[in-house]
Amino acid sequence: TISRDHSARLYRRANWEGDFSCTGTIRLLGEVTACCWLTPEIFVLAARDDHHLLYYDVAGGSDGGPKERQKVNLNVVGDSVVSFAVLSLAASPNGKMVAACTDK
């Protein structure tokens, strides 16, 4: 789940019928505005007031939860200006490309 409280939380269940349990929480500086899954193990987040797309592995963090994989600058010239917010993300069928819908 993603939230206005600047966090993204991952949940899973032990089997198809059991209760969900939180397996990790990611806290960002801004409101988490979008998330998409590239594979069952890799997801991408976008946050308000951040000029990066943030790629994560589901597991591998020091607490067993998500681990940051890479940051990708959204600005073509590589600067840190934030002039738009990502409102939605969508992965291509093969998971190799991500489309971002913005407010500008």
Backbone as XML, in Angstrom:
<?xml version="1.0"?>
<chain id="A" units="angstrom">
  <residue number="1" name="THR">
    <atom name="N" x="0.843" y="-1.179" z="0.000"/>
    <atom name="CA" x="0.000" y="0.000" z="0.000"/>
    <atom name="C" x="0.885" y="1.239" z="0.000"/>
  </residue>
  <residue number="2" name="ILE">
    <atom name="N" x="0.387" y="2.328" z="-0.580"/>
    <atom name="CA" x="1.095" y="3.607" z="-0.517"/>
    <atom name="C" x="0.180" y="4.608" z="0.171"/>
  </residue>
  <residue number="3" name="SER">
    <atom name="N" x="0.794" y="5.654" z="0.767"/>
    <atom name="CA" x="-0.014" y="6.513" z="1.606"/>
    <atom name="C" x="0.475" y="7.951" z="1.626"/>
  </residue>
  <residue number="4" name="ARG">
    <atom name="N" x="-0.446" y="8.824" z="2.002"/>
    <atom name="CA" x="-0.101" y="10.234" z="2.171"/>
    <atom name="C" x="0.793" y="10.468" z="3.384"/>
  </residue>
  <residue number="5" name="ASP">
    <atom name="N" x="0.933" y="9.461" z="4.237"/>
    <atom name="CA" x="1.781" y="9.610" z="5.431"/>
    <atom name="C" x="3.258" y="9.378" z="5.126"/>
  </residue>
  <residue number="6" name="HIS">
    <atom name="N" x="3.619" y="9.429" z="3.820"/>
    <atom name="CA" x="5.008" y="9.311" z="3.353"/>
    <atom name="C" x="5.545" y="7.885" z="3.457"/>
  </residue>
  <residue number="7" name="SER">
    <atom name="N" x="4.663" y="6.907" z="3.481"/>
    <atom name="CA" x="5.147" y="5.531" z="3.615"/>
    <atom name="C" x="4.534" y="4.609" z="2.568"/>
  </residue>
  <residue number="8" name="ALA">
    <atom name="N" x="5.266" y="3.539" z="2.306"/>
    <atom name="CA" x="4.785" y="2.425" z="1.494"/>
    <atom name="C" x="4.971" y="1.180" z="2.351"/>
  </residue>
  <residue number="9" name="ARG">
    <atom name="N" x="3.968" y="0.337" z="2.396"/>
    <atom name="CA" x="4.038" y="-0.877" z="3.202"/>
    <atom name="C" x="3.805" y="-2.099" z="2.312"/>
  </residue>
  <residue number="10" name="LEU">
    <atom name="N" x="4.588" y="-3.138" z="2.575"/>
    <atom name="CA" x="4.446" y="-4.406" z="1.866"/>
    <atom name="C" x="3.778" y="-5.422" z="2.780"/>
  </residue>
  <residue number="11" name="TYR">
    <atom name="N" x="2.822" y="-6.159" z="2.218"/>
    <atom name="CA" x="2.114" y="-7.190" z="2.961"/>
    <atom name="C" x="2.182" y="-8.500" z="2.191"/>
  </residue>
  <residue number="12" name="ARG">
    <atom name="N" x="2.113" y="-9.594" z="2.921"/>
    <atom name="CA" x="2.006" y="-10.901" z="2.283"/>
    <atom name="C" x="1.274" y="-11.832" z="3.237"/>
  </residue>
  <residue number="13" name="ARG">
    <atom name="N" x="0.868" y="-12.954" z="2.695"/>
    <atom name="CA" x="0.271" y="-13.958" z="3.554"/>
    <atom name="C" x="0.968" y="-15.294" z="3.333"/>
  </residue>
  <residue number="14" name="ALA">
    <atom name="N" x="0.966" y="-16.090" z="4.367"/>
    <atom name="CA" x="1.690" y="-17.356" z="4.336"/>
    <atom name="C" x="1.072" y="-18.333" z="3.346"/>
  </residue>
  <residue number="15" name="ASN">
    <atom name="N" x="-0.222" y="-18.273" z="3.171"/>
    <atom name="CA" x="-0.896" y="-19.112" z="2.181"/>
    <atom name="C" x="-2.043" y="-18.300" z="1.583"/>
  </residue>
  <residue number="16" name="TRP">
    <atom name="N" x="-2.751" y="-18.858" z="0.662"/>
    <atom name="CA" x="-3.786" y="-18.107" z="-0.060"/>
    <atom name="C" x="-4.982" y="-17.752" z="0.816"/>
  </residue>
  <residue number="17" name="GLU">
    <atom name="N" x="-5.111" y="-18.341" z="1.973"/>
    <atom name="CA" x="-6.280" y="-18.100" z="2.809"/>
    <atom name="C" x="-5.952" y="-17.414" z="4.126"/>
  </residue>
  <residue number="18" name="GLY">
    <atom name="N" x="-4.691" y="-17.271" z="4.460"/>
    <atom name="CA" x="-4.312" y="-16.710" z="5.751"/>
    <atom name="C" x="-4.438" y="-15.201" z="5.812"/>
  </residue>
  <residue number="19" name="ASP">
    <atom name="N" x="-4.180" y="-14.660" z="6.999"/>
    <atom name="CA" x="-4.186" y="-13.218" z="7.204"/>
    <atom name="C" x="-2.948" y="-12.591" z="6.585"/>
  </residue>
  <residue number="20" name="PHE">
    <atom name="N" x="-3.067" y="-11.328" z="6.205"/>
    <atom name="CA" x="-1.928" y="-10.572" z="5.695"/>
    <atom name="C" x="-1.072" y="-10.090" z="6.854"/>
  </residue>
  <residue number="21" name="SER">
    <atom name="N" x="0.241" y="-10.047" z="6.656"/>
    <atom name="CA" x="1.148" y="-9.479" z="7.654"/>
    <atom name="C" x="2.102" y="-8.517" z="6.952"/>
  </residue>
  <residue number="22" name="CYS">
    <atom name="N" x="2.455" y="-7.449" z="7.648"/>
    <atom name="CA" x="3.366" y="-6.446" z="7.097"/>
    <atom name="C" x="4.780" y="-7.012" z="7.093"/>
  </residue>
  <residue number="23" name="THR">
    <atom name="N" x="5.418" y="-6.983" z="5.926"/>
    <atom name="CA" x="6.783" y="-7.508" z="5.816"/>
    <atom name="C" x="7.826" y="-6.406" z="5.700"/>
  </residue>
  <residue number="24" name="GLY">
    <atom name="N" x="7.367" y="-5.157" z="5.589"/>
    <atom name="CA" x="8.320" y="-4.059" z="5.508"/>
    <atom name="C" x="7.631" y="-2.730" z="5.265"/>
  </residue>
  <residue number="25" name="THR">
    <atom name="N" x="8.266" y="-1.673" z="5.739"/>
    <atom name="CA" x="7.768" y="-0.313" z="5.549"/>
    <atom name="C" x="8.893" y="0.548" z="5.010"/>
  </residue>
  <residue number="26" name="ILE">
    <atom name="N" x="8.580" y="1.323" z="3.988"/>
    <atom name="CA" x="9.540" y="2.268" z="3.415"/>
    <atom name="C" x="9.026" y="3.663" z="3.726"/>
  </residue>
  <residue number="27" name="ARG">
    <atom name="N" x="9.854" y="4.497" z="4.318"/>
    <atom name="CA" x="9.485" y="5.878" z="4.627"/>
    <atom name="C" x="10.247" y="6.810" z="3.691"/>
  </residue>
  <residue number="28" name="LEU">
    <atom name="N" x="9.494" y="7.715" z="3.054"/>
    <atom name="CA" x="10.095" y="8.675" z="2.132"/>
    <atom name="C" x="9.868" y="10.089" z="2.649"/>
  </residue>
  <residue number="29" name="LEU">
    <atom name="N" x="10.555" y="11.062" z="2.056"/>
    <atom name="CA" x="10.438" y="12.444" z="2.508"/>
    <atom name="C" x="9.107" y="13.074" z="2.130"/>
  </residue>
  <residue number="30" name="GLY">
    <atom name="N" x="8.499" y="12.614" z="1.045"/>
    <atom name="CA" x="7.224" y="13.169" z="0.600"/>
    <atom name="C" x="6.156" y="12.106" z="0.512"/>
  </residue>
  <residue number="31" name="GLU">
    <atom name="N" x="4.946" y="12.556" z="0.195"/>
    <atom name="CA" x="3.815" y="11.656" z="-0.002"/>
    <atom name="C" x="4.136" y="10.672" z="-1.121"/>
  </residue>
  <residue number="32" name="VAL">
    <atom name="N" x="3.925" y="9.399" z="-0.886"/>
    <atom name="CA" x="4.144" y="8.395" z="-1.918"/>
    <atom name="C" x="2.946" y="8.458" z="-2.861"/>
  </residue>
  <residue number="33" name="THR">
    <atom name="N" x="3.196" y="8.822" z="-4.109"/>
    <atom name="CA" x="2.107" y="9.094" z="-5.051"/>
    <atom name="C" x="1.845" y="7.956" z="-6.031"/>
  </residue>
  <residue number="34" name="ALA">
    <atom name="N" x="2.806" y="7.067" z="-6.242"/>
    <atom name="CA" x="2.610" y="6.006" z="-7.223"/>
    <atom name="C" x="3.513" y="4.813" z="-6.930"/>
  </residue>
  <residue number="35" name="CYS">
    <atom name="N" x="3.022" y="3.648" z="-7.356"/>
    <atom name="CA" x="3.783" y="2.405" z="-7.230"/>
    <atom name="C" x="3.397" y="1.493" z="-8.384"/>
  </residue>
  <residue number="36" name="CYS">
    <atom name="N" x="4.365" y="0.768" z="-8.916"/>
    <atom name="CA" x="4.042" y="-0.290" z="-9.870"/>
    <atom name="C" x="5.055" y="-1.419" z="-9.693"/>
  </residue>
  <residue number="37" name="TRP">
    <atom name="N" x="4.601" y="-2.613" z="-10.059"/>
    <atom name="CA" x="5.434" y="-3.806" z="-9.969"/>
    <atom name="C" x="6.026" y="-4.113" z="-11.335"/>
  </residue>
  <residue number="38" name="LEU">
    <atom name="N" x="7.354" y="-4.305" z="-11.377"/>
    <atom name="CA" x="8.026" y="-4.702" z="-12.616"/>
    <atom name="C" x="8.079" y="-6.217" z="-12.743"/>
  </residue>
  <residue number="39" name="THR">
    <atom name="N" x="8.305" y="-6.871" z="-11.618"/>
    <atom name="CA" x="8.322" y="-8.332" z="-11.518"/>
    <atom name="C" x="7.701" y="-8.662" z="-10.158"/>
  </residue>
  <residue number="40" name="PRO">
    <atom name="N" x="7.496" y="-9.924" z="-9.856"/>
    <atom name="CA" x="7.003" y="-10.254" z="-8.511"/>
    <atom name="C" x="7.974" y="-9.867" z="-7.393"/>
  </residue>
  <residue number="41" name="GLU">
    <atom name="N" x="9.202" y="-9.564" z="-7.744"/>
    <atom name="CA" x="10.220" y="-9.238" z="-6.741"/>
    <atom name="C" x="10.711" y="-7.792" z="-6.769"/>
  </residue>
  <residue number="42" name="ILE">
    <atom name="N" x="10.354" y="-7.019" z="-7.799"/>
    <atom name="CA" x="10.860" y="-5.644" z="-7.953"/>
    <atom name="C" x="9.692" y="-4.692" z="-8.162"/>
  </residue>
  <residue number="43" name="PHE">
    <atom name="N" x="9.696" y="-3.578" z="-7.396"/>
    <atom name="CA" x="8.675" y="-2.555" z="-7.575"/>
    <atom name="C" x="9.311" y="-1.172" z="-7.611"/>
  </residue>
  <residue number="44" name="VAL">
    <atom name="N" x="8.550" y="-0.203" z="-8.119"/>
    <atom name="CA" x="9.032" y="1.171" z="-8.282"/>
    <atom name="C" x="8.088" y="2.102" z="-7.531"/>
  </residue>
  <residue number="45" name="LEU">
    <atom name="N" x="8.658" y="3.096" z="-6.834"/>
    <atom name="CA" x="7.880" y="4.106" z="-6.122"/>
    <atom name="C" x="8.212" y="5.495" z="-6.645"/>
  </residue>
  <residue number="46" name="ALA">
    <atom name="N" x="7.231" y="6.386" z="-6.563"/>
    <atom name="CA" x="7.444" y="7.810" z="-6.816"/>
    <atom name="C" x="6.855" y="8.570" z="-5.641"/>
  </residue>
  <residue number="47" name="ALA">
    <atom name="N" x="7.500" y="9.675" z="-5.275"/>
    <atom name="CA" x="7.023" y="10.480" z="-4.149"/>
    <atom name="C" x="7.008" y="11.954" z="-4.531"/>
  </residue>
  <residue number="48" name="ARG">
    <atom name="N" x="6.067" y="12.661" z="-3.960"/>
    <atom name="CA" x="5.973" y="14.107" z="-4.176"/>
    <atom name="C" x="7.251" y="14.780" z="-3.678"/>
  </residue>
  <residue number="49" name="ASP">
    <atom name="N" x="7.690" y="15.806" z="-4.378"/>
    <atom name="CA" x="8.899" y="16.574" z="-4.042"/>
    <atom name="C" x="10.186" y="15.762" z="-4.142"/>
  </residue>
  <residue number="50" name="ASP">
    <atom name="N" x="10.167" y="14.704" z="-4.936"/>
    <atom name="CA" x="11.372" y="13.910" z="-5.185"/>
    <atom name="C" x="11.554" y="13.782" z="-6.698"/>
  </residue>
  <residue number="51" name="HIS">
    <atom name="N" x="12.761" y="14.000" z="-7.174"/>
    <atom name="CA" x="13.037" y="13.951" z="-8.609"/>
    <atom name="C" x="13.553" y="12.582" z="-9.060"/>
  </residue>
  <residue number="52" name="HIS">
    <atom name="N" x="13.347" y="11.564" z="-8.256"/>
    <atom name="CA" x="13.786" y="10.210" z="-8.587"/>
    <atom name="C" x="12.607" y="9.242" z="-8.655"/>
  </residue>
  <residue number="53" name="LEU">
    <atom name="N" x="12.772" y="8.199" z="-9.466"/>
    <atom name="CA" x="11.988" y="6.989" z="-9.311"/>
    <atom name="C" x="12.844" y="6.063" z="-8.456"/>
  </residue>
  <residue number="54" name="LEU">
    <atom name="N" x="12.232" y="5.411" z="-7.491"/>
    <atom name="CA" x="12.959" y="4.579" z="-6.534"/>
    <atom name="C" x="12.605" y="3.115" z="-6.761"/>
  </residue>
  <residue number="55" name="TYR">
    <atom name="N" x="13.588" y="2.331" z="-7.121"/>
    <atom name="CA" x="13.404" y="0.909" z="-7.399"/>
    <atom name="C" x="13.791" y="0.106" z="-6.153"/>
  </residue>
  <residue number="56" name="TYR">
    <atom name="N" x="12.959" y="-0.888" z="-5.813"/>
    <atom name="CA" x="13.195" y="-1.712" z="-4.628"/>
    <atom name="C" x="13.076" y="-3.186" z="-4.951"/>
  </residue>
  <residue number="57" name="ASP">
    <atom name="N" x="13.868" y="-3.988" z="-4.230"/>
    <atom name="CA" x="13.689" y="-5.435" z="-4.195"/>
    <atom name="C" x="12.784" y="-5.723" z="-3.004"/>
  </residue>
  <residue number="58" name="VAL">
    <atom name="N" x="11.894" y="-6.700" z="-3.137"/>
    <atom name="CA" x="10.964" y="-7.035" z="-2.064"/>
    <atom name="C" x="11.712" y="-7.425" z="-0.795"/>
  </residue>
  <residue number="59" name="ALA">
    <atom name="N" x="12.789" y="-8.161" z="-0.928"/>
    <atom name="CA" x="13.555" y="-8.619" z="0.230"/>
    <atom name="C" x="15.020" y="-8.258" z="0.040"/>
  </residue>
  <residue number="60" name="GLY">
    <atom name="N" x="15.772" y="-8.372" z="1.109"/>
    <atom name="CA" x="17.206" y="-8.114" z="1.031"/>
    <atom name="C" x="17.669" y="-7.018" z="1.957"/>
  </residue>
  <residue number="61" name="GLY">
    <atom name="N" x="16.717" y="-6.294" z="2.560"/>
    <atom name="CA" x="17.087" y="-5.253" z="3.517"/>
    <atom name="C" x="17.647" y="-5.859" z="4.789"/>
  </residue>
  <residue number="62" name="SER">
    <atom name="N" x="18.279" y="-5.040" z="5.605"/>
    <atom name="CA" x="18.900" y="-5.533" z="6.839"/>
    <atom name="C" x="17.881" y="-6.158" z="7.789"/>
  </residue>
  <residue number="63" name="ASP">
    <atom name="N" x="16.613" y="-5.739" z="7.693"/>
    <atom name="CA" x="15.572" y="-6.306" z="8.550"/>
    <atom name="C" x="14.780" y="-7.403" z="7.844"/>
  </residue>
  <residue number="64" name="GLY">
    <atom name="N" x="15.244" y="-7.815" z="6.664"/>
    <atom name="CA" x="14.549" y="-8.834" z="5.895"/>
    <atom name="C" x="13.470" y="-8.272" z="4.988"/>
  </residue>
  <residue number="65" name="GLY">
    <atom name="N" x="13.209" y="-6.985" z="5.103"/>
    <atom name="CA" x="12.193" y="-6.327" z="4.278"/>
    <atom name="C" x="12.780" y="-5.799" z="2.986"/>
  </residue>
  <residue number="66" name="PRO">
    <atom name="N" x="12.110" y="-4.801" z="2.384"/>
    <atom name="CA" x="12.552" y="-4.284" z="1.087"/>
    <atom name="C" x="13.930" y="-3.618" z="1.145"/>
  </residue>
  <residue number="67" name="LYS">
    <atom name="N" x="14.614" y="-3.671" z="0.018"/>
    <atom name="CA" x="15.944" y="-3.070" z="-0.107"/>
    <atom name="C" x="15.961" y="-2.187" z="-1.349"/>
  </residue>
  <residue number="68" name="GLU">
    <atom name="N" x="16.464" y="-0.945" z="-1.188"/>
    <atom name="CA" x="16.564" y="-0.060" z="-2.341"/>
    <atom name="C" x="17.524" y="-0.646" z="-3.360"/>
  </residue>
  <residue number="69" name="ARG">
    <atom name="N" x="17.069" y="-0.695" z="-4.604"/>
    <atom name="CA" x="17.846" y="-1.264" z="-5.705"/>
    <atom name="C" x="18.579" y="-0.171" z="-6.466"/>
  </residue>
  <residue number="70" name="GLN">
    <atom name="N" x="17.863" y="0.915" z="-6.820"/>
    <atom name="CA" x="18.485" y="2.043" z="-7.516"/>
    <atom name="C" x="17.544" y="3.241" z="-7.525"/>
  </residue>
  <residue number="71" name="LYS">
    <atom name="N" x="18.123" y="4.397" z="-7.782"/>
    <atom name="CA" x="17.376" y="5.640" z="-7.987"/>
    <atom name="C" x="17.609" y="6.081" z="-9.420"/>
  </residue>
  <residue number="72" name="VAL">
    <atom name="N" x="16.536" y="6.522" z="-10.072"/>
    <atom name="CA" x="16.646" y="7.006" z="-11.439"/>
    <atom name="C" x="16.141" y="8.438" z="-11.473"/>
  </residue>
  <residue number="73" name="ASN">
    <atom name="N" x="16.990" y="9.360" z="-11.932"/>
    <atom name="CA" x="16.620" y="10.765" z="-12.013"/>
    <atom name="C" x="15.565" y="10.959" z="-13.100"/>
  </residue>
  <residue number="74" name="LEU">
    <atom name="N" x="14.506" y="11.684" z="-12.766"/>
    <atom name="CA" x="13.429" y="11.961" z="-13.719"/>
    <atom name="C" x="13.736" y="13.139" z="-14.637"/>
  </residue>
  <residue number="75" name="ASN">
    <atom name="N" x="14.784" y="13.885" z="-14.343"/>
    <atom name="CA" x="15.126" y="15.068" z="-15.130"/>
    <atom name="C" x="16.144" y="14.726" z="-16.211"/>
  </residue>
  <residue number="76" name="VAL">
    <atom name="N" x="15.851" y="15.136" z="-17.420"/>
    <atom name="CA" x="16.681" y="14.797" z="-18.568"/>
    <atom name="C" x="18.105" y="15.353" z="-18.443"/>
  </residue>
  <residue number="77" name="VAL">
    <atom name="N" x="18.273" y="16.500" z="-17.787"/>
    <atom name="CA" x="19.616" y="17.083" z="-17.658"/>
    <atom name="C" x="20.317" y="16.645" z="-16.373"/>
  </residue>
  <residue number="78" name="GLY">
    <atom name="N" x="19.665" y="15.809" z="-15.575"/>
    <atom name="CA" x="20.305" y="15.266" z="-14.382"/>
    <atom name="C" x="20.319" y="16.185" z="-13.180"/>
  </residue>
  <residue number="79" name="ASP">
    <atom name="N" x="19.573" y="17.291" z="-13.216"/>
    <atom name="CA" x="19.559" y="18.190" z="-12.063"/>
    <atom name="C" x="18.575" y="17.687" z="-11.007"/>
  </residue>
  <residue number="80" name="SER">
    <atom name="N" x="18.429" y="18.462" z="-9.926"/>
    <atom name="CA" x="17.563" y="18.040" z="-8.826"/>
    <atom name="C" x="16.303" y="18.888" z="-8.696"/>
  </residue>
  <residue number="81" name="VAL">
    <atom name="N" x="15.939" y="19.608" z="-9.747"/>
    <atom name="CA" x="14.742" y="20.439" z="-9.732"/>
    <atom name="C" x="13.504" y="19.533" z="-9.764"/>
  </residue>
  <residue number="82" name="VAL">
    <atom name="N" x="12.526" y="19.863" z="-8.922"/>
    <atom name="CA" x="11.262" y="19.132" z="-8.918"/>
    <atom name="C" x="10.208" y="20.068" z="-9.491"/>
  </residue>
  <residue number="83" name="SER">
    <atom name="N" x="9.799" y="19.828" z="-10.731"/>
    <atom name="CA" x="8.837" y="20.714" z="-11.390"/>
    <atom name="C" x="7.513" y="20.011" z="-11.685"/>
  </residue>
  <residue number="84" name="PHE">
    <atom name="N" x="7.383" y="18.758" z="-11.284"/>
    <atom name="CA" x="6.148" y="18.005" z="-11.492"/>
    <atom name="C" x="6.082" y="16.876" z="-10.474"/>
  </residue>
  <residue number="85" name="ALA">
    <atom name="N" x="4.895" y="16.318" z="-10.331"/>
    <atom name="CA" x="4.699" y="15.154" z="-9.463"/>
    <atom name="C" x="4.252" y="13.978" z="-10.317"/>
  </residue>
  <residue number="86" name="VAL">
    <atom name="N" x="4.780" y="12.813" z="-10.022"/>
    <atom name="CA" x="4.342" y="11.590" z="-10.689"/>
    <atom name="C" x="3.058" y="11.134" z="-9.998"/>
  </residue>
  <residue number="87" name="LEU">
    <atom name="N" x="1.988" y="10.988" z="-10.781"/>
    <atom name="CA" x="0.698" y="10.604" z="-10.235"/>
    <atom name="C" x="0.368" y="9.133" z="-10.451"/>
  </residue>
  <residue number="88" name="SER">
    <atom name="N" x="1.007" y="8.531" z="-11.452"/>
    <atom name="CA" x="0.737" y="7.125" z="-11.752"/>
    <atom name="C" x="1.928" y="6.533" z="-12.495"/>
  </residue>
  <residue number="89" name="LEU">
    <atom name="N" x="2.189" y="5.265" z="-12.264"/>
    <atom name="CA" x="3.243" y="4.524" z="-12.956"/>
    <atom name="C" x="2.636" y="3.268" z="-13.576"/>
  </residue>
  <residue number="90" name="ALA">
    <atom name="N" x="3.148" y="2.882" z="-14.743"/>
    <atom name="CA" x="2.707" y="1.647" z="-15.394"/>
    <atom name="C" x="3.906" y="0.977" z="-16.038"/>
  </residue>
  <residue number="91" name="ALA">
    <atom name="N" x="4.052" y="-0.302" z="-15.804"/>
    <atom name="CA" x="5.163" y="-1.066" z="-16.373"/>
    <atom name="C" x="4.763" y="-1.652" z="-17.715"/>
  </residue>
  <residue number="92" name="SER">
    <atom name="N" x="5.738" y="-1.741" z="-18.619"/>
    <atom name="CA" x="5.511" y="-2.428" z="-19.891"/>
    <atom name="C" x="5.310" y="-3.917" z="-19.599"/>
  </residue>
  <residue number="93" name="PRO">
    <atom name="N" x="4.722" y="-4.660" z="-20.522"/>
    <atom name="CA" x="4.479" y="-6.093" z="-20.285"/>
    <atom name="C" x="5.734" y="-6.889" z="-19.909"/>
  </residue>
  <residue number="94" name="ASN">
    <atom name="N" x="6.883" y="-6.504" z="-20.456"/>
    <atom name="CA" x="8.113" y="-7.232" z="-20.121"/>
    <atom name="C" x="8.834" y="-6.648" z="-18.905"/>
  </residue>
  <residue number="95" name="GLY">
    <atom name="N" x="8.306" y="-5.562" z="-18.311"/>
    <atom name="CA" x="8.894" y="-4.974" z="-17.114"/>
    <atom name="C" x="10.166" y="-4.186" z="-17.352"/>
  </residue>
  <residue number="96" name="LYS">
    <atom name="N" x="10.530" y="-3.929" z="-18.601"/>
    <atom name="CA" x="11.781" y="-3.228" z="-18.896"/>
    <atom name="C" x="11.620" y="-1.719" z="-19.015"/>
  </residue>
  <residue number="97" name="MET">
    <atom name="N" x="10.375" y="-1.239" z="-19.147"/>
    <atom name="CA" x="10.118" y="0.201" z="-19.244"/>
    <atom name="C" x="8.996" y="0.595" z="-18.296"/>
  </residue>
  <residue number="98" name="VAL">
    <atom name="N" x="9.055" y="1.863" z="-17.854"/>
    <atom name="CA" x="8.021" y="2.390" z="-16.964"/>
    <atom name="C" x="7.506" y="3.691" z="-17.557"/>
  </residue>
  <residue number="99" name="ALA">
    <atom name="N" x="6.189" y="3.805" z="-17.651"/>
    <atom name="CA" x="5.559" y="5.061" z="-18.082"/>
    <atom name="C" x="5.107" y="5.799" z="-16.838"/>
  </residue>
  <residue number="100" name="ALA">
    <atom name="N" x="5.314" y="7.115" z="-16.828"/>
    <atom name="CA" x="4.921" y="7.946" z="-15.688"/>
    <atom name="C" x="3.931" y="9.004" z="-16.146"/>
  </residue>
  <residue number="101" name="CYS">
    <atom name="N" x="2.804" y="9.084" z="-15.488"/>
    <atom name="CA" x="1.817" y="10.133" z="-15.722"/>
    <atom name="C" x="2.076" y="11.201" z="-14.675"/>
  </residue>
  <residue number="102" name="THR">
    <atom name="N" x="2.220" y="12.454" z="-15.105"/>
    <atom name="CA" x="2.542" y="13.544" z="-14.180"/>
    <atom name="C" x="1.436" y="14.595" z="-14.166"/>
  </residue>
  <residue number="103" name="ASP">
    <atom name="N" x="1.583" y="15.558" z="-13.259"/>
    <atom name="CA" x="0.587" y="16.630" z="-13.154"/>
    <atom name="C" x="0.910" y="17.807" z="-14.064"/>
  </residue>
  <residue number="104" name="LYS">
    <atom name="N" x="1.938" y="17.734" z="-14.867"/>
    <atom name="CA" x="2.293" y="18.834" z="-15.797"/>
    <atom name="C" x="2.302" y="18.331" z="-17.216"/>
  </residue>
</chain>
